[in-house]
């Protein structure tokens, strides 16, 4: 329900969304994330040595470290900009863009991310994501996802669904909130209550994003 709620509240027709997805597909593969740095496979030397003592005639199996890439380098000084990647399952909204700050709706509360932010993984909840670049602020409503903040001032934000805030119809949000509140009050089973509560939570977050 998180994923589809914002889609139902978009002013534009579904054809424009389909066109955006087709354009994204035609643009080719996504830009590399900041963690996609080329590096040769590494061995867990301790495990390999222990394996060869026990089974010298057998090749040691691969361990997780053999498939892991090293962390991206951390600059010696804090850069002036934060590099942001913001992607959805079907398209890239922002690719390697240098900005001043992003504010993400983490489950622990609104979290501002500036250049030099400590490395963090944050789960996203339905809410407002804002990208600040000078005097320009781009706002999106996101349903859920994760934000990966790296020590080298890169931020990779992955959302299940996201909609530019200016494309959301506030009258439909108010109607949806009233409908789900009524369903919650009249629910008789745990399933009905859970579904109605999700609807109330999503529409309340949408309303807060629009009025805040």
C-alpha positions as CSV (number, residue, x, y, z in Angstrom):
1,X,0.0,0.0,0.0
2,X,2.9,2.4,0.7
3,X,4.1,1.9,-2.8
4,X,0.8,2.6,-4.6
5,X,-0.6,5.3,-2.4
6,X,1.3,8.2,-3.9
7,X,0.6,7.0,-7.5
8,X,-3.1,7.4,-7.0
9,X,-2.6,11.0,-5.9
10,X,-0.7,12.3,-8.9
11,X,-2.4,14.9,-11.0
12,X,-0.8,13.8,-14.3
13,X,-2.0,10.8,-16.3
14,X,-0.4,7.4,-16.2
15,X,0.8,8.0,-19.8
16,X,3.3,10.6,-18.6
17,X,4.7,8.2,-16.0
18,X,5.0,5.5,-18.6
19,X,6.8,7.9,-20.9
20,X,9.2,8.8,-18.1
21,X,10.0,5.1,-17.5
22,X,10.5,4.5,-21.2
23,X,12.9,7.4,-21.5
24,X,14.8,6.1,-18.5
25,X,15.0,2.7,-20.1
26,X,16.3,4.2,-23.3
27,X,18.9,6.2,-21.5
28,X,20.8,2.9,-20.7
29,X,22.1,1.5,-17.5
30,X,22.2,3.5,-14.3
31,X,25.2,5.5,-13.2
32,X,27.5,3.7,-10.9
33,X,26.9,4.1,-7.2
34,X,29.8,5.5,-5.1
35,X,30.5,2.0,-3.8
36,X,30.9,0.6,-7.4
37,X,34.6,1.1,-7.4
38,X,36.7,-1.4,-9.5
39,X,38.9,-3.7,-7.4
40,X,40.3,-7.1,-7.7
41,X,38.9,-9.9,-5.6
42,X,40.5,-10.4,-2.3
43,X,41.2,-13.5,-0.3
44,X,40.5,-14.2,3.3
45,X,44.1,-15.3,4.0
46,X,43.4,-16.7,7.4
47,X,40.6,-19.0,6.1
48,X,42.7,-20.1,3.1
49,X,45.7,-21.0,5.3
50,X,43.4,-23.0,7.7
51,X,41.7,-24.7,4.7
52,X,45.0,-25.8,3.1
53,X,46.1,-27.4,6.4
54,X,43.0,-29.5,6.6
55,X,42.4,-30.2,2.9
56,X,45.6,-29.4,0.9
57,X,44.4,-31.2,-2.2
58,X,41.2,-29.2,-2.6
59,X,40.8,-25.6,-3.7
60,X,39.4,-23.4,-1.0
61,X,35.9,-22.1,-1.6
62,X,35.2,-18.5,-2.0
63,X,34.3,-16.5,1.1
64,X,32.2,-13.3,1.3
65,X,35.4,-11.1,1.4
66,X,36.3,-12.4,-2.0
67,X,33.2,-10.7,-3.5
68,X,33.4,-7.5,-1.5
69,X,34.9,-4.3,-2.8
70,X,36.9,-1.8,-0.7
71,X,35.2,1.2,0.7
72,X,35.5,4.3,-1.4
73,X,38.4,6.6,-0.3
74,X,37.6,9.2,2.3
75,X,39.0,12.6,1.5
76,X,41.4,14.2,3.9
77,X,39.3,17.3,4.1
78,X,35.5,17.8,4.0
79,X,34.4,18.6,0.5
80,X,32.2,21.6,-0.2
81,X,29.4,19.5,-1.8
82,X,27.5,16.3,-1.2
83,X,27.2,14.0,-4.2
84,X,23.8,12.4,-4.4
85,X,22.3,9.4,-6.3
86,X,18.5,9.0,-5.9
87,X,17.0,6.0,-7.7
88,X,13.7,4.1,-8.0
89,X,13.2,0.5,-9.2
90,X,12.4,1.8,-12.7
91,X,14.4,5.0,-13.1
92,X,17.1,7.3,-11.8
93,X,15.8,10.6,-10.4
94,X,19.2,12.1,-9.5
95,X,22.6,10.8,-10.7
96,X,25.9,11.9,-9.3
97,X,24.6,15.4,-8.6
98,X,26.6,17.7,-6.3
99,X,24.3,19.5,-3.8
100,X,24.6,21.4,-0.5
101,X,22.3,19.2,1.6
102,X,19.6,16.6,1.6
103,X,16.9,16.1,4.2
104,X,15.6,12.5,4.4
105,X,12.5,11.1,6.2
106,X,14.3,8.5,8.3
107,X,12.3,6.2,10.6
108,X,14.1,7.9,13.5
109,X,13.0,11.4,12.3
110,X,14.0,13.9,9.7
111,X,17.7,13.7,9.1
112,X,19.8,16.4,7.4
113,X,22.9,15.2,5.5
114,X,25.7,17.6,4.8
115,X,29.1,17.0,3.2
116,X,31.3,15.1,5.7
117,X,28.4,13.3,7.4
118,X,29.4,10.2,9.3
119,X,28.8,7.0,7.4
120,X,25.2,5.9,8.1
121,X,22.4,3.6,6.8
122,X,18.9,4.9,7.4
123,X,15.6,3.3,6.7
124,X,13.1,5.7,5.1
125,X,9.5,6.1,6.1
126,X,6.7,7.8,4.1
127,X,7.6,11.5,4.1
128,X,9.3,14.4,2.5
129,X,12.7,14.2,0.9
130,X,14.2,17.5,0.0
131,X,17.4,18.2,-2.1
132,X,19.0,21.6,-1.5
133,X,21.2,23.2,-4.1
134,X,21.9,26.9,-3.5
135,X,18.5,28.6,-3.4
136,X,16.8,25.8,-5.2
137,X,15.0,23.0,-3.3
138,X,13.5,20.0,-5.0
139,X,11.0,18.1,-2.9
140,X,9.8,14.5,-3.3
141,X,7.3,12.4,-1.4
142,X,8.9,8.9,-0.8
143,X,7.0,5.8,0.3
144,X,9.9,3.8,1.9
145,X,13.4,2.7,1.2
146,X,16.9,3.2,2.4
147,X,19.6,5.9,2.4
148,X,23.3,5.0,2.4
149,X,25.5,7.8,3.6
150,X,29.2,7.1,2.8
151,X,32.2,8.6,4.6
152,X,33.4,10.1,1.3
153,X,30.4,12.5,1.1
154,X,28.4,10.4,-1.3
155,X,24.7,9.6,-0.5
156,X,22.9,6.8,-2.3
157,X,19.1,7.0,-1.7
158,X,16.9,4.1,-2.9
159,X,13.1,4.5,-2.7
160,X,10.4,2.1,-3.5
161,X,8.2,4.9,-4.9
162,X,8.7,8.7,-5.1
163,X,6.7,11.5,-6.5
164,X,7.7,15.2,-7.0
165,X,5.7,17.1,-4.3
166,X,4.2,19.6,-6.8
167,X,2.5,16.7,-8.7
168,X,0.4,15.6,-5.7
169,X,-3.3,16.8,-5.5
170,X,-4.0,18.0,-2.0
171,X,-7.8,17.5,-2.4
172,X,-7.2,13.8,-3.1
173,X,-5.0,13.5,-0.1
174,X,-7.7,15.0,2.2
175,X,-10.3,12.7,0.7
176,X,-8.0,9.6,1.1
177,X,-7.2,10.6,4.7
178,X,-11.0,10.9,5.6
179,X,-11.8,7.6,3.9
180,X,-9.1,5.6,5.7
181,X,-9.9,7.3,9.0
182,X,-13.5,6.1,8.6
183,X,-12.3,2.6,7.6
184,X,-10.1,2.5,10.7
185,X,-13.0,3.5,13.0
186,X,-15.3,0.9,11.5
187,X,-12.7,-2.0,11.2
188,X,-13.7,-5.2,13.0
189,X,-10.7,-7.5,12.3
190,X,-7.0,-7.1,12.8
191,X,-6.4,-7.2,9.1
192,X,-8.9,-4.4,8.4
193,X,-7.4,-2.3,11.2
194,X,-3.8,-2.8,9.9
195,X,-4.7,-1.9,6.3
196,X,-6.7,1.1,7.4
197,X,-3.9,2.3,9.7
198,X,-1.4,2.1,6.9
199,X,-3.7,4.2,4.8
200,X,-4.0,6.8,7.6
201,X,-0.3,6.9,8.1
202,X,0.6,7.4,4.4
203,X,-2.1,10.1,3.9
204,X,-1.1,11.8,7.1
205,X,2.5,11.9,5.9
206,X,1.3,13.2,2.5
207,X,-0.7,15.9,4.2
208,X,2.1,16.9,6.4
209,X,4.5,17.2,3.4
210,X,2.0,19.4,1.6
211,X,1.2,21.7,4.5
212,X,4.6,21.8,6.1
